[in-house]
Amino acid sequence: MPRKEYTARIDSRNGADMRVLFFENEVLNEKTPYVEIVPLPCLHYGHPAHQALLLKWAIDYIKAEPWRFGLFLGDMMENGMIGSLGSPYDDTTSPGGQIDDLIRKFKPIAHKIIAVIRGNHEKRTWRVAGIDPGAIIASSLEVPYLGIEGVIRLQFGQSTYTGFKITYLIYAHHGWGGGRSIGSKTNNLERLTHRMECCDVYMMAHTHQQMAWLDGILTPDNRSGRIKLTRRLMVMCGAFLGNSEYAAEKAYKPMVPGTIVITLSGKTKEAYATVRSGESLKQV
């Protein structure tokens, strides 16, 4: 299967360089029953607390079925540098080695990676040297690079009601903020809907928290004149990092490593989330 099975289009009519990625793959056709998207948030590869077994599970899980796809959500590497919060002397390998290892690990499933989103840890190198590790990883894997945010469009399946393919729009953002409470993290994820409207799934990383809920908003239908309830799946995607010294210093509540798999139905327009961590990782 060739790797380049995507098209990326940029809509800059409003002056914003926002990428709308039309993701295409031979698996995405009218017979596709569902699609699973496996977020790859905050791997922090190179950090001593990076969860190598969780990363192996994610790669094996994506590889196991044709309708599973991965999505990098930033902070792929720890990238400790002089002057950053993390020290390069604590990392298990150099920033260059972290980039090389990530490319090597994901090369076998590069054709199943939807895109790369950049995180604040990758931006450390950009601030110091004008080099973007996220762009290097994306280019080496031959997958789209969306920067800090992006809109992804998938179309597949066949609606039970209309007979047409079902279209999903996903807004993905690395995230921001260092609030301790669940409420502050929830508020940041909810704010994504203020920046980008009309998406079916909103995904955010950065906080290392795993949570998901269905959000709704009333929208008028111009054709029927009725008001309908539009549902949006809100997902904070977790992390591949265990309890770190930085978290201990700040007395942060420890996070459970894991990710949240998003399932998109090919028969009705429906999206749901499944937490994958701990014991649930045994099932492939």
Sine and cosine of phi, psi and omega as CSV:
sin_phi,cos_phi,sin_psi,cos_psi,sin_omega,cos_omega
0.00,0.00,0.81,-0.58,0.01,-1.00
-0.91,0.42,0.51,-0.86,-0.06,-1.00
-0.96,0.27,-0.65,0.76,-0.10,-1.00
-0.99,0.13,1.00,0.07,0.01,-1.00
-0.87,-0.50,0.75,0.66,-0.01,-1.00
-0.55,-0.83,0.34,-0.94,0.20,-0.98
-0.75,-0.66,0.64,-0.77,0.02,-1.00
-0.85,-0.52,0.76,-0.65,0.00,-1.00
-0.84,-0.55,0.60,-0.80,0.00,-1.00
-0.94,-0.35,0.84,-0.55,0.06,-1.00
-0.98,-0.20,0.97,-0.26,-0.06,-1.00
-0.90,-0.43,0.44,0.90,-0.02,-1.00
-0.89,0.45,-0.50,0.86,0.00,-1.00
-1.00,-0.09,0.16,0.99,0.05,-1.00
1.00,0.02,-0.07,1.00,-0.02,-1.00
-0.99,-0.12,0.69,-0.72,0.02,-1.00
-1.00,0.07,0.94,0.33,-0.01,-1.00
-0.97,-0.26,0.80,-0.60,-0.02,-1.00
-1.00,0.02,0.77,-0.64,0.18,-0.98
-0.96,-0.29,0.95,-0.32,-0.08,-1.00
-1.00,-0.02,0.91,-0.42,0.12,-0.99
-1.00,0.02,1.00,-0.08,-0.07,-1.00
-0.99,0.16,0.81,-0.58,-0.03,-1.00
-0.79,-0.61,0.62,-0.78,0.02,-1.00
-0.43,-0.90,0.52,-0.85,-0.04,-1.00
-0.87,0.49,-0.36,0.93,0.05,-1.00
-0.95,0.32,-0.47,0.88,-0.07,-1.00
-0.99,0.11,1.00,-0.01,0.03,-1.00
-0.66,-0.75,-0.10,-0.99,-0.09,-1.00
-0.93,0.36,-0.25,0.97,-0.01,-1.00
-1.00,-0.08,-0.06,1.00,-0.03,-1.00
-0.93,0.36,0.89,-0.45,-0.06,-1.00
-0.96,0.29,-0.57,0.82,0.04,-1.00
-0.22,-0.98,0.23,-0.97,0.03,-1.00
-0.77,-0.64,0.67,-0.74,0.11,-0.99
-0.94,-0.34,0.76,-0.64,0.09,-1.00
-0.94,-0.33,0.84,-0.55,-0.02,-1.00
-0.97,-0.23,0.97,-0.23,0.04,-1.00
-0.90,0.44,0.61,-0.79,0.08,-1.00
-0.88,-0.47,0.96,0.27,-0.11,-0.99
-1.00,-0.08,0.67,-0.74,0.20,-0.98
0.74,0.67,0.85,0.52,0.05,-1.00
-0.91,0.42,-0.59,0.81,-0.04,-1.00
0.77,0.64,0.68,0.73,0.01,-1.00
-0.88,0.48,0.74,-0.67,-0.06,-1.00
0.97,-0.25,-0.31,0.95,0.07,-1.00
-0.98,0.21,0.61,-0.79,0.00,-1.00
-0.86,0.52,-0.43,0.90,-0.03,-1.00
-1.00,-0.10,0.13,0.99,0.07,-1.00
-0.86,0.51,0.69,-0.73,-0.06,-1.00
-1.00,-0.05,1.00,-0.05,-0.08,-1.00
-0.91,0.41,-0.60,0.80,-0.01,-1.00
-0.93,0.37,-0.58,0.81,0.06,-1.00
-0.91,0.41,-0.65,0.76,0.04,-1.00
-0.90,0.43,-0.68,0.74,0.04,-1.00
-0.88,0.48,-0.68,0.74,0.03,-1.00
-0.86,0.52,-0.71,0.70,-0.04,-1.00
-0.88,0.48,-0.70,0.71,0.01,-1.00
-0.90,0.45,-0.71,0.70,0.01,-1.00
-0.91,0.42,-0.61,0.79,-0.02,-1.00
-0.92,0.40,-0.70,0.71,0.03,-1.00
-0.89,0.45,-0.64,0.77,-0.06,-1.00
-0.94,0.35,-0.46,0.89,-0.20,-0.98
-0.93,0.37,-0.50,0.87,-0.06,-1.00
-0.73,-0.68,0.59,-0.81,-0.07,-1.00
-0.92,0.38,-0.39,0.92,-0.07,-1.00
-1.00,-0.10,0.27,0.96,0.08,-1.00
-0.97,-0.23,0.70,-0.71,-0.03,-1.00
-0.70,-0.72,0.55,-0.84,0.03,-1.00
-0.98,-0.18,0.40,-0.92,0.03,-1.00
-0.60,-0.80,0.92,-0.40,0.05,-1.00
-0.95,0.30,0.73,-0.68,-0.03,-1.00
-0.88,-0.48,0.44,0.90,0.10,-1.00
1.00,-0.05,0.25,-0.97,-0.10,-1.00
0.80,0.60,0.69,0.72,0.05,-1.00
-0.90,0.44,-0.59,0.81,-0.03,-1.00
-0.88,-0.48,0.42,-0.91,0.03,-1.00
-0.95,0.31,-0.73,0.68,0.13,-0.99
0.84,0.54,0.74,0.67,0.08,-1.00
-0.91,0.41,0.74,-0.67,-0.04,-1.00
-0.70,-0.71,0.35,-0.94,0.09,-1.00
-0.87,0.50,0.82,-0.57,0.00,-1.00
0.99,-0.10,-0.21,0.98,0.04,-1.00
-1.00,0.03,0.16,-0.99,0.01,-1.00
-0.88,0.48,-0.62,0.79,0.05,-1.00
-1.00,-0.05,0.50,-0.87,-0.01,-1.00
-0.99,-0.12,0.68,-0.73,0.05,-1.00
-0.91,0.42,-0.34,0.94,-0.01,-1.00
-0.97,0.24,-0.25,0.97,0.03,-1.00
-1.00,-0.01,-0.37,0.93,-0.07,-1.00
-0.92,0.39,0.50,-0.87,-0.02,-1.00
-0.98,0.22,-0.29,0.96,0.08,-1.00
-0.43,-0.90,0.23,-0.97,-0.06,-1.00
-0.94,0.34,0.30,-0.95,0.07,-1.00
-0.82,0.57,-0.65,0.76,0.05,-1.00
-0.90,0.43,-0.65,0.76,0.04,-1.00
-0.91,0.41,-0.58,0.82,0.04,-1.00
-0.90,0.44,-0.69,0.73,0.04,-1.00
-0.88,0.48,-0.74,0.67,-0.04,-1.00
-0.88,0.48,-0.67,0.74,-0.03,-1.00
-0.92,0.40,-0.66,0.75,0.00,-1.00
-0.90,0.44,-0.67,0.75,0.04,-1.00
-0.89,0.46,-0.70,0.72,-0.01,-1.00
-0.90,0.44,-0.68,0.74,-0.05,-1.00
-0.92,0.39,-0.60,0.80,-0.10,-0.99
-0.99,-0.13,-0.08,1.00,0.01,-1.00
-0.83,0.56,-0.67,0.74,-0.03,-1.00
-0.90,0.43,-0.38,0.92,0.01,-1.00
-0.88,-0.48,0.42,0.91,-0.04,-1.00
-0.85,0.52,-0.56,0.83,-0.02,-1.00
-0.94,0.33,-0.14,0.99,0.00,-1.00
-0.93,-0.36,0.22,0.98,0.08,-1.00
-0.99,-0.15,0.85,-0.53,-0.06,-1.00
-0.94,0.34,-0.74,0.68,-0.08,-1.00
-0.17,-0.98,0.13,-0.99,0.07,-1.00
-0.87,-0.50,0.79,-0.61,0.13,-0.99
-0.96,-0.28,0.64,-0.77,-0.01,-1.00
-1.00,0.03,0.57,-0.82,0.08,-1.00
-0.92,-0.40,0.03,-1.00,-0.02,-1.00
-0.94,0.35,-0.43,0.90,0.02,-1.00
-0.95,0.32,-0.59,0.81,0.10,-1.00
-0.93,0.37,-0.54,0.84,-0.05,-1.00
-0.93,0.37,-0.30,0.95,0.04,-1.00
-0.84,0.55,-0.70,0.71,-0.01,-1.00
-0.94,0.35,-0.57,0.82,0.03,-1.00
-0.90,0.45,-0.65,0.76,-0.01,-1.00
-0.92,0.39,-0.59,0.81,-0.09,-1.00
-0.99,0.10,-0.68,0.73,-0.17,-0.99
-0.78,-0.63,0.00,1.00,-0.01,-1.00
0.94,0.33,0.37,0.93,0.02,-1.00
-0.93,-0.38,0.76,-0.65,-0.07,-1.00
-0.96,-0.28,0.97,-0.23,0.00,-1.00
-0.87,0.50,-0.55,0.83,0.02,-1.00
-0.88,0.48,-0.68,0.74,0.03,-1.00
-0.91,0.41,-0.58,0.81,0.02,-1.00
-0.91,0.41,-0.70,0.71,0.00,-1.00
-0.90,0.44,-0.70,0.71,0.00,-1.00
-0.89,0.46,-0.69,0.72,-0.02,-1.00
-0.90,0.43,-0.66,0.75,-0.02,-1.00
-0.92,0.38,-0.54,0.84,0.02,-1.00
-1.00,0.03,-0.12,0.99,-0.01,-1.00
0.86,0.51,0.74,0.68,0.07,-1.00
-0.81,-0.58,0.34,-0.94,-0.03,-1.00
-0.89,0.45,0.60,-0.80,0.08,-1.00
-0.93,-0.37,0.87,-0.50,-0.12,-0.99
-0.97,-0.24,-0.06,1.00,-0.04,-1.00
0.97,0.22,-0.62,-0.79,-0.10,-1.00
-0.98,0.19,-0.33,0.94,-0.06,-1.00
-0.43,-0.90,0.28,-0.96,0.04,-1.00
-0.14,-0.99,0.40,-0.92,0.10,-0.99
-0.94,-0.34,0.76,-0.64,-0.05,-1.00
-0.88,-0.48,0.74,-0.67,0.00,-1.00
-0.91,-0.42,0.81,-0.59,0.09,-1.00
-0.84,-0.54,0.64,-0.77,0.02,-1.00
-0.70,-0.72,0.83,-0.56,-0.05,-1.00
-0.24,-0.97,0.06,-1.00,0.09,-1.00
0.96,0.27,-0.24,-0.97,0.01,-1.00
-0.50,-0.86,0.89,-0.45,-0.05,-1.00
-0.88,0.47,0.73,-0.68,0.06,-1.00
-0.89,0.45,-0.46,0.89,-0.10,-1.00
-1.00,-0.05,-0.65,0.76,-0.10,-0.99
-0.95,-0.31,-0.37,0.93,-0.05,-1.00
0.99,0.12,-0.05,1.00,-0.01,-1.00
-1.00,-0.09,0.29,-0.96,0.12,-0.99
-0.88,0.48,0.47,-0.89,0.00,-1.00
-0.99,-0.17,0.72,-0.69,-0.02,-1.00
-0.95,-0.32,0.74,-0.67,0.07,-1.00
-0.87,-0.49,0.67,-0.75,0.12,-0.99
-0.91,-0.42,0.79,-0.62,-0.02,-1.00
-0.87,-0.49,0.78,-0.63,0.11,-0.99
-0.97,-0.26,0.85,-0.52,-0.04,-1.00
-0.88,-0.48,0.72,-0.70,-0.03,-1.00
-0.60,-0.80,0.63,-0.78,0.01,-1.00
-0.89,0.45,-0.68,0.74,0.00,-1.00
0.95,-0.31,0.03,-1.00,-0.09,-1.00
-0.32,-0.95,0.09,-1.00,0.12,-0.99
1.00,-0.01,0.53,-0.85,0.00,-1.00
-0.81,-0.59,0.48,0.88,-0.02,-1.00
-0.90,0.44,0.55,-0.83,-0.02,-1.00
-0.99,0.12,-0.58,0.82,-0.15,-0.99
-0.99,0.16,0.42,-0.91,0.08,-1.00
-0.88,0.48,-0.60,0.80,-0.02,-1.00
-0.87,0.49,-0.67,0.74,-0.02,-1.00
-0.92,0.39,-0.60,0.80,0.02,-1.00
-0.94,0.35,-0.67,0.74,0.04,-1.00
-0.88,0.48,-0.67,0.75,0.00,-1.00
-0.88,0.48,-0.65,0.76,0.01,-1.00
-0.90,0.43,-0.67,0.74,0.04,-1.00
-0.90,0.44,-0.67,0.74,0.00,-1.00
-0.90,0.44,-0.50,0.87,0.00,-1.00
-0.93,0.38,-0.31,0.95,0.06,-1.00
-0.87,0.50,-0.52,0.86,0.01,-1.00
-0.94,0.33,-0.33,0.95,0.07,-1.00
-0.97,0.23,-0.48,0.88,-0.03,-1.00
-1.00,0.07,-0.62,0.78,-0.06,-1.00
-0.73,-0.69,0.85,-0.52,-0.01,-1.00
-1.00,-0.06,0.23,-0.97,0.25,-0.97
0.91,0.41,0.40,0.92,0.09,-1.00
-0.99,-0.15,0.41,-0.91,-0.03,-1.00
-1.00,0.00,-0.50,0.87,-0.01,-1.00
-0.72,-0.69,0.70,-0.71,0.09,-1.00
-0.87,-0.49,0.81,-0.58,-0.08,-1.00
-0.84,-0.54,0.68,-0.74,-0.01,-1.00
-0.58,-0.81,0.55,-0.84,0.04,-1.00
-0.90,-0.44,-0.65,-0.76,0.16,-0.99
0.97,0.24,-0.71,0.71,-0.11,-0.99
-0.99,0.16,-0.26,0.97,-0.06,-1.00
0.94,0.33,0.06,1.00,0.02,-1.00
-1.00,0.10,0.57,-0.82,0.13,-0.99
-0.95,-0.31,0.86,-0.51,0.11,-0.99
-0.27,-0.96,0.40,-0.92,0.01,-1.00
-0.43,-0.90,0.55,-0.83,0.08,-1.00
-0.41,-0.91,0.35,-0.94,0.08,-1.00
-1.00,-0.02,0.79,-0.62,0.03,-1.00
-0.93,-0.38,0.50,-0.87,-0.01,-1.00
-0.72,-0.70,0.45,-0.89,0.08,-1.00
-0.55,-0.84,0.60,-0.80,0.01,-1.00
-1.00,0.09,0.77,-0.64,0.00,-1.00
-0.75,-0.66,0.63,-0.78,0.03,-1.00
-0.99,0.16,0.63,-0.78,0.08,-1.00
-0.99,-0.12,0.92,-0.40,-0.08,-1.00
-0.89,0.45,-0.54,0.84,-0.08,-1.00
-0.98,0.22,-0.71,0.70,-0.06,-1.00
-1.00,0.00,-0.34,0.94,-0.05,-1.00
0.98,0.20,0.14,0.99,-0.01,-1.00
-0.99,-0.15,0.30,-0.95,0.10,-0.99
-0.99,-0.16,0.77,-0.64,-0.01,-1.00
-0.86,-0.51,0.41,-0.91,0.05,-1.00
-1.00,-0.02,0.89,-0.45,0.05,-1.00
-0.99,-0.11,0.81,-0.58,-0.04,-1.00
-0.99,-0.14,0.58,-0.81,0.03,-1.00
-0.71,-0.70,0.76,-0.65,0.04,-1.00
-1.00,-0.01,0.87,-0.49,-0.02,-1.00
-0.98,-0.22,0.82,-0.58,-0.11,-0.99
-0.74,-0.68,0.85,-0.53,0.21,-0.98
-0.98,-0.22,0.86,-0.50,-0.45,-0.89
-1.00,-0.04,-0.07,1.00,0.07,-1.00
1.00,-0.04,-0.42,-0.91,-0.05,-1.00
-0.27,-0.96,0.31,-0.95,0.05,-1.00
-0.95,-0.30,0.66,0.75,-0.08,-1.00
-0.75,-0.67,0.70,-0.72,0.07,-1.00
-1.00,0.05,-0.29,-0.96,-0.03,-1.00
-0.95,0.32,0.86,-0.52,-0.08,-1.00
-0.97,-0.25,0.26,-0.97,0.04,-1.00
-0.90,0.43,-0.59,0.80,0.03,-1.00
-0.87,0.49,-0.69,0.73,0.02,-1.00
-0.90,0.43,-0.61,0.79,0.02,-1.00
-0.92,0.40,-0.66,0.75,0.01,-1.00
-0.87,0.49,-0.60,0.80,-0.02,-1.00
-1.00,0.01,-0.05,1.00,-0.04,-1.00
0.84,0.54,0.63,0.77,0.07,-1.00
-0.95,0.31,0.50,-0.87,0.11,-0.99
-0.90,0.44,0.76,-0.65,-0.02,-1.00
-0.91,0.42,0.63,-0.78,0.00,-1.00
-0.98,-0.19,0.56,-0.83,0.08,-1.00
-1.00,0.07,0.87,-0.50,0.02,-1.00
-0.88,0.47,0.61,-0.79,0.03,-1.00
0.31,-0.95,0.02,-1.00,0.03,-1.00
-0.66,-0.75,0.13,-0.99,-0.01,-1.00
-0.86,-0.51,0.91,-0.42,-0.01,-1.00
-0.99,0.17,0.76,-0.65,-0.01,-1.00
-0.97,-0.23,0.81,-0.59,0.01,-1.00
-0.94,-0.33,0.79,-0.62,0.03,-1.00
-0.92,-0.39,0.82,-0.57,-0.04,-1.00
-0.98,0.21,0.58,-0.81,0.06,-1.00
-0.98,-0.18,0.10,1.00,-0.01,-1.00
-0.92,-0.39,-0.61,0.79,0.12,-0.99
-0.72,-0.69,0.43,-0.90,-0.02,-1.00
-0.97,0.24,1.00,-0.09,-0.09,-1.00
-0.52,-0.86,0.72,-0.70,0.04,-1.00
-0.79,-0.61,0.67,-0.74,0.07,-1.00
-0.60,-0.80,0.28,-0.96,-0.13,-0.99
-0.85,-0.53,0.58,-0.82,0.02,-1.00
-0.76,-0.65,0.83,-0.55,0.03,-1.00
-0.96,0.28,0.77,-0.64,0.03,-1.00
-0.84,-0.54,0.98,-0.20,0.05,-1.00
-0.37,-0.93,0.32,-0.95,0.05,-1.00
0.84,0.55,-0.81,-0.58,-0.08,-1.00
-0.90,0.44,-0.48,0.88,-0.06,-1.00
-0.93,0.37,-0.23,0.97,-0.02,-1.00
-0.97,0.23,-0.20,0.98,-0.03,-1.00
-0.96,0.28,-0.34,0.94,-0.03,-1.00
-1.00,-0.05,0.86,-0.50,0.10,-0.99
-0.86,-0.52,0.00,0.00,0.00,0.00
